[in-house]
Amino acid sequence: EPHFPQVSTWGLVPEDAEDKGFWNNTLNARGETIFSKPSFRESAKKRRCLLYVDGFYEHHHHGGKTYPFLIQNKNREPFALAALWSIWKDPDTNGIWNTFAIVTTKPNPLMAILHNNPKAKFGPRMPVILSKGSENDWLVPYDENVWDEQKESLKALIKSYPQEELDYYTVDRLR
């Protein structure tokens, strides 16, 4: 398990997948189902990671157009998103893919307004932003002897981040 930054592809491909064809469907992992959904179950158990960002984009839909918003910490410090990783070996090329998915949760009131994509299958969501001090709790190594307790502690981290800690503003669209 690496304890240093790793270049990876966004879109988790489980190690037992026959091909990478569905990676675009595993960009995000709903926190409510990561411990039961086959695509994420082993990674949720044994391969949790952090994705450090200084902000993320959300597209707000209004009047048939989308307006990109940048969401950041009010203090502009980077924060850690809860994520899952996997290593997949391409059987055709023997190439190794490091892949990951961002864990999402129910939105805070701000994100419920911003993330209003009418095509969103599960309604508004937001990434799980880990508060300072809880990053190591997300990375606790799997221990089969206490897995039930570990799982409950991990589930407690899967919650919306307080909107009063976030700042947001519109940014120009890509041309």
N, C-alpha and C positions, 0 to 999 in steps of 0.2 A: 504494500500500500504506500503510494508516494505521499510524502509530507512536504511537498513543494509544488509550485504551480506546474500544471501540465496542459499542454496544448491539446484541445479536444474539439470534437464536432458536436454541435448542438443538435440533439435528437437522439435519444437513447436507443441503442440496439442491444437487446439482451444477448449475452454470450452464447446462448443456445439457439439463436435465430438462424434459420437456414439462409436468409438473405437480408439485405438492409433495406428492402423495398418499402417498409413502413416507417422509416426513421422520421419522416416529416410529420407523422401523427404522434410522435412521442417527444415533441419539443418540451411540453409541459406535462407534469404528473399531478393529478388531483390528490391533494394531501389526504382526503378522506378515504381513498382507495389504494394507496401505495402499498399497504401491507397485505392486500388480497389480490390485486390485479396481477395476472401472470407476467405482464411486460415489466413490472416494476418491483415485484415482491422480493426477489433475491437482492436487488440493489438496495431496497429500503432496509433490508435486514443487515447486509454486510458491506455495502458500498455507498455510504453517504458522503457528501462532500460539500464544500462551500464555494460559491461563486461570488467573488468580490467585485462590486460595481460602484461607480460614483453616481449612478442614476439609471433609469430605464424609461423607455418610451411606451406610451399608451395612445391609441388612436380613438378619439371621440367622434362619434357619428352624429351629424346634424344636417338636416336638409339635403340628404343624398350625397354629402361630402364628408370626408374624414379630416380631422384636425389633429395633428400630432402634439402631444404634451410630453414634456420631460418632467419626470418625477425624481426628486432628489431628497436627501436628508436636509433638514433646515440648516444644519451647521456645515453643509457641503462636504462632510466627511464620507468616505466610502462606507458601504455596509455590505453585510454578507447575506446572500440569498441561500436558502436551503436547496440543495440539489442532490441528485443521484447520479452515479456513473456506472459504466460498464466497459469492458474491453471485448471487442468483437473481431474475430479473425475471418477475413474474406476467404472462402474456400476456393474461389477462382484465381485470386492473385497472391494468396497468403499474406496480404497486407493486414496490418493491425490498425484497428480504429479505436481510439479512445472516444467514448461518447458520453453525453450527459443530458439530463432533463432537469428543468427548474420545477420545484415543488410549488404548487399554488394552493390558495385557500379562499374562503369567502372574503369578500372585500370589506374594507372599512367604508364609512359613508362617502368619503371623497372618491375612492376608487369605484364605488357602485355607480356614481354619476359618470365618471370619465370612461370606464370600460363598458360601453353600452352597445357593443357590436350586435346588430340584430341577428347575425348568423351564429353567435356564440351558443354552442350546444348546451352548456351548463349555466348560462347567465353570466353576470359580472364575476370576475375573479381578480386576484392579485397575487404576486409572488410572495412566498413566505420570507419575510425579512426578519432575520434573527437579531434580537437585541444584543447589545454589547454584553459579553459575559455568558451568553448562551451558545456561542459558536461551538465550544468544546462539548457542550451537552449534546449537540447534533452529531458530533463525531465520535461519540462513545463507541468503543469496539464491541462488536457482537459477542455475547456470552450466552450460549444455549441454556445454561443453568438458571439464568435470571431474565431470559428473553421476554417473558410476559410483562415483567416490571419495566424493562427497558423500553418496550414498545409503548407502554402507557406514558412514560416520560417523554418519549419522542412525539407522541400524539399531542401532548400538552404544548409543544413548541409550534405546532401547526395552527397558527392563528393569525388574524389580521394585525398589521402594524398600526399603531395609533396615528390617525391622520394629522394630529397636531405636531407630530415629529417630522412631517413631510412638507415639502414645498413643491409647487408645480407651476408650469407656465407653458404657453404655446411656443412652438418652434416652427421654422419654415419647413415646408414639405420638400422632399427630394424632387429635383426637376428632371 
